[in-house]
Amino acid sequence: MIKNIFTKLAELCNKYILIFHAFLSMATCFVMEWLSRHSFISACYFVQDHTGAFLYNSYIIFVIYSLVLLVKRRTFLRMVLMAVFATFGIANCIILLNRVTPFGFTDLNMVTDLLTMRNTSYFTARQALISLIALALYTFLMVLLYRKGKKQEPKVRFAGRLSLVAALFLTAPLITQGLISSGVLTSYFGNLAQGYLDYGYVYGFETSMFSRGMSKPSNYHANNIRRLIKQTDQGPSGITSNDGPNIVIVLLESFFDVSEANFIKTSEDPIPYFHELEKNYSTGHLTVPVVGAGTCNTEFEILTGMSCQFFGPGEYPQKTILKRTDVESVASDLSTLGYGTHVVHNNGGNFYSRANAFSMMGFDSFSCKEMLDITEYNPLGSWAADGILIGETANSLDMTEQSDFVYTITVEAHGDYPTEPVEEDPAITVKCKGKDQELTNMWSYYINRIHSVDQFIHDYIKMFEERDEDTLVIMFGDHLPTMGLYEHEVATRDLYQTKYITWNNFGMKKEDADLTSYQLASYYLNRLDIHDGTMIDYNQDRMAKGVEASSKRYMRNLKLLQYDLLYGERYAYNGKDLYHSSDIIMGSLPVAIDAVYSYDDSVRIYGDNFSKWSRVFVNGERVRSEYKSGQCLAISENDVHSGDKIVVNQVGSSNTVFRSSNVWEY
């Protein structure tokens, strides 16, 4: 009975397929918007207030459904396409529960990063198991449908059907451009999340797929670049690594001064040392390109002096253009002055493709979690505590005799934040006016994490005080956290503004300034009389002339230089590649095997600088190993014999070997 009804319904749908697909496309679009907004009512308002965008999104879905016309097993292919749309809609729904920015094409390139986050609040082993079971079940049903489903015998010849499908696909770009010209759509999202809400998820994802990289500026040619370089030249730097201070830039993950939120009350100041630094040293608000996620885009702007505004919506340059192109950065510019350049981070070396990106930026060394003996984590056990970064920063400074530039990335305050209480007796109690208990629990957990980060900041600065070397430290929040913040709830009325603070021990005067993330390094290097960089000079020149950072005048020439260095002929360098990628050293200290002994049916490997990501290889083949401590690993005595060669490798995601020990003959 049910089978007959289903068969007749399928036959009816296929008989009036274009009409059916029109309604199916609108229904699919509505459901995806419902999932995106987590609200049926909000999806209805989208249809009402952005009818043109809704119909356009439905049309794109209709075009994709038209592929069904090309096959005989129409019901099967239609179900597959519906499943694809459902998967993308559900993925976006879940992602928006954990961050502000929606699911885009670039996120597909982040699958390997997602795997590095397994067993965290973002991607648990249970979620992975559920996903695999659901995929297996759906695959089984689709195989069954393919084998048992009825083939259709279309009345229209294949050539005619192919012509119709081709016409639909060919007209889609023309319709898109027409709607952009008429103002129904836009080609640029100043706010990615808001862009998806205003113009629809399908169009947002489509834009993130096809609008990638940078478009060539209309005024791009050699004379304009060379004229701009000459006009913005700031002259030679006044210091070198022999007389300049250490320069340390610290990314404070998701750091937000909650005293600027009008709905939060805390039992005491959760970040007293941060406020002490703010009171005594230069500080200001920092305009960043992301909210809730996308750390590496703020990072890219800080380190290169370039703007992510010119890339495709949601694009991560570190995972696109820097995969194939080196780039001038603060690190490479300071290297020309003789500085040693280092990165210290307590998360995976391949996350955001950082090992590759930092090499492309010219850093000398990168100490990631695989190189660190991490034993302390946040209460959820999902992210490493930041204290490990203090000693590793000191180790990086000790790698060289001259002054150093160190870029440090924290992770302890990273989301996701639990909706249930985690700590029985938190140091800071929190009340959130107008928020439900789940959201209050999330803010309570977060605020106690930044309270811990504040202690890290204190201990970090204390380390520099004890070293007694001239040092400038700049610390900044990469983006505000998630948890449903609204613009009217923060003092700046801008969710794209965080704070930065500084510290120094050589008498640099307190001069507060609000900056953008692509200006921050240039501004403070200028105060140190350091120039000599293409983007550094440009940003310093614009700031000196009082040109507003967001003005067309500022951004037009910034885009011109940025395109030249990343995609163009590098006229700024007279066509040469002046800043090559580096042979980056992973870790500040060597991994070493000092002794190997048999012990209780196992073989113990003793040495230095082992970590939980140390893996033992015997004669080039990986064997099962057990981490005992930073000085000891264990393997089975059955896996090694007299005369075998033993090596310990520090292994990251995708089985990347970051560093190897000496070879030990057993």
N, C-alpha and C positions, 0 to 999 in steps of 0.2 A: 504493500500500500504506500508506505513512505517513499520507497524506491521509485514507484510509478509517478508519484507527485513530483519528486525531484527531477525525474527524467523529463516530464512534460514541461516543468518550469524552465529547465535548461534549454529545451527545444524552443520555447516561446521567446526566451531572452536572445537566443541566437538568430531567431527569425527576424526580430526587430532590433538587431544588434546595436545600431548607431544610437537609436533612441534610448535603449537600455543603458548603453555606456555613458550617455550624457547624464542621466540621473545617477548612475553608479559613481561617476567622477565627482559630481557635486557632493554625494553622500560621503565618499572617501575623503574629499577635501575637508568637509565639515568635521568628521571624526578626528582627522589629524590636527585640526585647529583646536578641537575640544581637548585632545591629549596635550597639546602644546601649552594651553592656558590653564589646564587642570580645572576647567569650569565650563559647563554646558552654556550658562548664561553669557559668559565672555565670548564664546564661539558665536553665539547668536548676534551679539553686538558687532563682531567682526563682519559678519554677513551684512548687517544693516549699515554700518558706518564705512565699510571699505568694500562695497559691493563690486566695484571694478576689479579690485585685487582678488576677491574671492572667485569671481568668474574666470579670471586669468589663471589662477592656480588650478581651478577645476579643468580648464582647457588643457593645461599641460598634462594633467593626469589622463584626460581623454585621449590625448595624442599617444601617450604610452600604452593605454589600453588598446589602441588601434592595432597594435602588433598581433592581437588575437585574430585579426582578419587574415593573417598570412598562413595560419595553420589549420589543420582539420580537427585537432583536439582542442577546441576553443575553450571548453569549460576548464580543462586542465590548466592551460596557460593563464586563463583569467584568474584562477585560484592562486596560481604562483605569484602573479603580479599583485593581487590583493594582499598576499602574505608579505611581499616586499614592502608595500606601503605601510602595512600594519607594523612591521618590524621597525621601520624608520620612525613611525609615529610614537611607538612605545619607547624606543631608545631615547628620543628627544624628551618625552615625558619624564623618564627616569633621570636623565642628565639634568634637566631643569629643576629637579628636586634637590640636586646636590650642588648646583652652581647656577650663576645668573645667565651665562652665555648658552645659547641653544646648540643643538647638534648640527655640525656642518661637515662639508666634504673633508676638510682637513683632519677631522676626528678619525676618519678612516685610516689616515696615516699614523694615528696614535694608538693603533691596536697593540703594537709591541710595548708601548708605554703602559697600556692598561694591564698587560700581562705582568709587568714588573710591579704592579700595585696589588697583585692577588693577596688575599687574606688581609686586606685593609678594609676600611669602612666603605670605600668606593667599589671594591670588587672582591667579595668574599668567596671562599671555596664553595659554600652552599649555593651562592648565586651562579657560580660557574657550573655546578652540577645541575641545577634547575634548567639553565640555558641549554645544556647538552641534552638533557632528557626531552625538553620541549622540541628541540631541533630534530632529534631522532624520531619522535612521535609524528611530527609533521611530515618528515621525509617519508616515513612509512605510509601515511595516508595519501601522500601525493603519488607514490609508486603504485598504490592500490588503485587510485583514480585513473592513473595513466593506463594501467593494464585493463581495467574494467570499464572505463569510460567510453562513451559512444563517439565515434568519429563523425564530423559534420561533412556534408558534401555541398560546398558553396555553389550557388547558382551563377555567381559572377566569376569569370575566369581569373586566374592568378594574376595575369598582367594588369587587369583592371584594379584588383585589390591592392597590388603593389604600388600602382600609380597613386591611389588614394592615400595610402599610408605615407608614401614619399612626399606627397603634397602637404599633408598635415605637418610632418617634421620640418619641411622646408619653410613653411609659412610661420612656424612658431617663433624663430628669431626676428622676423619682420614685425610680427604682432608685438613682441617684447619691446623692440625699439620704438614702435609707434606709441605704445603706452608710456614708455619712459619720456618721450618727447612731449606727450600730452599732460604729464605730471601724475598719471595714475600710479606709476611705479617710479622708482629711483635707482640709479646705478651705484650709489654710495650710501652706506649706512654709517652715520657718525656714531650711532649707538647700535651695536649689533643686535642686542636683545630687543630693543624697541623696533628696529628695522624688520625683524621677523614678525613681530606683533602687528605692525602696520601693513605689511605687504604680503604676509602669509608665509607659512613654513616651507612650502614647496618652492616658491620663488627665492626665499632666502637660501635654501640648500642649493638650488640651481645656480644662484649667483656665486656661492662659495665654491662651486665646482668649476665654472667657466671663467669667472673673474678672478684670476690668480696672477701673482707677479705684479709688475708695474707697467702701465701704458707709457709709451714713448712721448715725452713732452713735445708740443708742437714747435717750441723754440730750441730744440736740442740740436746743437752743432758745435764744432770745435771752438769757434771764436767766442761764443757766449760762455762756454765753460772756462776758457782761459781768462776772459775778462773778469768773470766772477771770482776766480782764484786770486787774481791780482788785486781786485778791489777789497777782498776780505783778508788778505795776508796780514797776520798780526806780528810778523817779524820773528826772530829766533827766540827760543826760550831762554830765560835768565838763569836757569839752574840745570844741573845734571844729576845723575844718580850719586855723584860723589858728595854733593852738598844739599840735595833736595831731601825732603822728609819721606818717610814711608807713606803711602796713600792706600787706605783701606776703605772699600765700599761694601756695605753689608745689606743684603736683601732680607728684610724681615717678613717672612711669609704671612700673608693675610693680616698684617698688623694694623690695628685701628685704635685710635685714641677714643675710647668709649665715653670719655667726658664730653665729647662733641655730639653724642646722641641724646636727644631730649627725653627719651622714654626710659632710660636705664639709670637705676640707682644702685650703688654698691656700698657695702659695709665700710670700705676704706678705698683709698686710691690704689687700683691694681697695678699701676705702672709709675711708682714714685720716682725711680731713678731716671726714667725717660723724661719725666717732667722737670727733674733737676737739670738734666742736660739741656733741655729746651729753654730753661730759664737763663742759663749761663753761656750758651754757645749758639752759633748761628743755626737758624732753623727756618721752617716755612712749610707751606702746603705744596704738594707735588701732584701735578695733573698727569695721570697715567692712562694708558690706552684700553684698559680692561677693568671689569668688575667681576669679582667672585671666582675667576679662573683666568687662565692664560698668562701665568707668571712669566713665561719666556718672552712674551711680547714686551712687557715692561723691561725685562732684562735686556732684550735686543736694543731698545731705545737708549737705555742707560749706557751700554757698552759701546755703541756705535755712533751715537749722536744723530741717528736717523729716526724717521717717523714711520710707524706701522700704518698710518692713515692711508698711505699710497698703495698698500697691498690689497688683495682681495679680502672680502668680509670673512673674519674668522681665520685668516691665514696665519700660520706660524712660520716666519722666514727661516728660522733655524732648521725647520724640517722641509723647506722647499729650496730656496735659492742657495742657502749655505751648504746644501748637500753637494753642490757642484762648483761653487764660487767662493774664493777667499774674500775677506772684507777687512778694510782698515778699521781699527777699533782703538779704544783707549789703551788696551794692552799693547798693540803693535806700535802705537805712537810713543808710549812711554819706553818701550824697548829700544827705540832709536836714541833715547837719552841715556841708555845704559841700565834701566830699571830691570830687575827680575820681575816676572809676572806670573801670578798663581791664582788658582781657583780652589776653594775649599767648600765641600758640600756633603751633608749627611743623608743624601738620597742617591739613587742609582745613577751611574755614569752615563747610561744610554737614555735616561728619561729626557724627553724633549730633544733627543739626539745631541746631548750636551758635549759628550767627548769629541764628536766630530765638529760641532759648532765652535767650541773653544779652540780647537786646533786651527780652524779657518780664521779665527780672530787673532791668532798669533800668540796665545798664552804658552808659557814655558812648562807649567805643570798643572795637574788637576787631581786633587785628592777627593774622591767620591766615597760613598759608603762601602763599596767593595774593598777599599784600601784601609778602612778604619775598623778598629776593634770596638764596635758599638755594643754596649751592654745595657744602656738605659733608654727607656721608651716612655711615651706618654701613657696616661692611665688606660687607654684603649689598646695599647700595644701596637698601634698602627703606624706611628711615625717616631723616628728617633728623637731623643732629647737633644737639645742644641749644645749642651756643655762640651760634647766631644770636639766641637769646632774650635774651642779655645786653644787647646794644646796643638791641634793640627795647624792652626794659623801660625803659632809660634814656630813649629817645625818648618813651615814653608818659608818664613822669614829667615830661618837659619840656613836655608839651602844656598844662600848667596852672601857675599861680603858687602855688596852695595845696597842702595835703597831698593825697596820692593813695592810693587802694586799687588794687592791681594783683594780678590773679589770673593766674598763669603756669602753662602746661600743657606739660610736657616730653613727648618721644615716643621718644627715642633707644633706650631699653631695651625697647621694645615687642617682643613676640613676632611671628611664630613664630621658634623657635630651631633652627638646623640640626643634623641628626644626624651630619653629616660635619664634619671640621675645616675652618675657613675661614681662620684666620690661621696662617701658618707659624711665627711666633715671638711668641706672645701675651705680653703684659706679665705676666699672672698665670697660673701653671700650676695645674691643678685636679685633685684626686683625689676620687672619690666612692665611699665604701665601700659595697659591696653593690649597686652599680648597673652596668649593662652599658655597653659603650663608647659606644653611641649616646646614651644618657642623659648620660654623662659629657661627651661633646662638646657637648651642649645646655647643660649647666651651665657648661662652660668658656666658651662664647660669651657666655652671659648675664652671667657674673661679670666678664668683660672689658668688657662694655657698662656695667655699673654702676660699674666702675672709671673709665671715661670720664665717666660722670655725676658721680662724686665730684669730678673735676677741674672740671667745669662748676659744681658747687656752690661750690667754692673761688673760681673766677673771678667768679661771680655775687655772692658776698658781698664780694669785693674791690671790685667796682664801687660798691657801696653805701658801703664804707669811704671810697673816694675822693670820693664826692659830699658826704660830711660833712653829711648831713641826718638828723635823728632818724628811725630806721626800725626796725620790727619785721618780721622775716621768719619765716614758719612754713612748713616743708616737710614733706610727708607722702607716704607710699606709698599709692597708691590701692587696690591689692590685691596679694596675693602672685602670683608668676608661676605658670605651669602646670608641666609636667614631673613629674607624678606625686608631688607632695608628700603626705605623710601626717601626721596630727596628732601622732603619737608622734615624728616626726622634727624637730619645731620646739620651741623652748624654751617657748613659751607654751602648747603643746598645743592651739592654736586657729588654724586656717587663715584665720580672719576677722580676725586681728590683724596690723596692720603697725606701723610706727614713725613717729613724727613728731619733728622737731627744730626748734629755734628759734635765732634770733640777733637781738641788738639792740645798739645803740650808745648807749643812754641810761640804762644802769644798772638795767634790770629784773632783779630777783633770780631766781636759779635756783630754781624750784619745780616739781618733776616731778609729773606727774599722768597717769594712764591715763584716756582719754576715748573717747567714741564720735564718729564723724564728724559727727553732727548737733550735738554739743556743742562741738566744737573752736573754732570762731570765737567763739561766745558766751563761752567760758571766757576767752580772751585779750582780747576786747573788754572784759570785766568788769575785768580787771587794768589796762586802760587807762582805766577809768571811763567806758566808752561803753555806753549802754543804748538806750532809745528805740525798740526794735524789738519787734514782737509775739512772734516766736519767740525772739529774743535774750533778752528779759525772762523769758520762760517758762523757758528752759533755765538762765539764770542763777539764777532763784529756786529751781528744783529742786536745782541743785548746791549752792547756799548752804545749803539745808535738809538736805543729805545724803541726798536721795532717790536710790536706786539707778537708774541709767539704764535698765536692763532690767526694772524692777519694773512690776507692773500699775498702780500708782498713778501712776508717771511716764508710762507709755505711754498710759493711758486719756485723760488730759487733753491729751497731745500730739496724739493722734488727733483729739480734739474741736476743737482750734484749727486743726489742719491741714485738716480737712474744711471748716471755716468759711471759711478763706481761699481754698481751691482750688475747692470745689464748692458751698458753702453760700451764705448770704445776706450774708456778711461783717458779721455783728453786731459783730465786733471793731472795725470801722471805722464803726459806726452805719449800715451799709447802703451806704456810699460806696466808690468805687474810689480809694483814696489813693495807690496805687503803679502808675502807668500804665507801659506799655511805652515804651521810649526810641527815639528816632530815632538808632540806633547808627551811629557813624562807623566805617567799615572802614579800618583802618590809622592809623598815627600821623603819617605824612607824606604830603603831596599827590603824586599822580602828575602829572608835568608834561612837556610837549613843549617843548623849547627851540629846536630847529632841525631842519630836514628838508633833506637833500641827495641828489642823484643820485650813485651810485658804482658803477662796474663792472656795468652792466645791472641795478642794483637801486636802490632808494631807501632811504636810511638815516634812521631817526628817532632823534634824540638827545634825551635828557632826563634825568629823575631818577626813581628809585624804581620802575624796571621790574623785572619778575620773569619766571620761566619760565611764569607764568600770565598774562602780558600778551598781549592780542590786539588787533590793529589793525583798526579799522573805517573804511571810506571811504564817505562819504555815507550812513552808517548801516548799511552792509553789511559783514559781516566778510570780510576777505581773508586769504590765507595769509601768515603772518609767521614770521620766524625770530628767536629770542632770541640776541643776541650777548653782551650783558652787562646789568648793571643800569642802564646808561646808553645802550644802543643796541639797536634792533630793525631788522630789514630786511624789506622787501616787494619784490615784483616791480615794475619800472617800468611794466609793462603794466596794473597794477591801479590806477594813480592818474594823473590828468591835471590840467592847470592849472585852478585854481579849485575843485578838490575839497576837501572838508572831512575832515580826518583826526583821529581820536580814538583814544586807547589806553585800553582797558578791562581791568580786572583781573577775570578770569572764573573762577568756581568750578565745581563739578559742577553738572549740570543747566543749564548755560549761565547761571548766576547772575552778573550783573554786580555786583561788590562796590563798585567805585569807578572813576570815569572821569577822564581827564585834561582839560586845556583843549582847545578846538577849534583846530586849526591849518589854515589855508588854504594849499594847496599852490601 
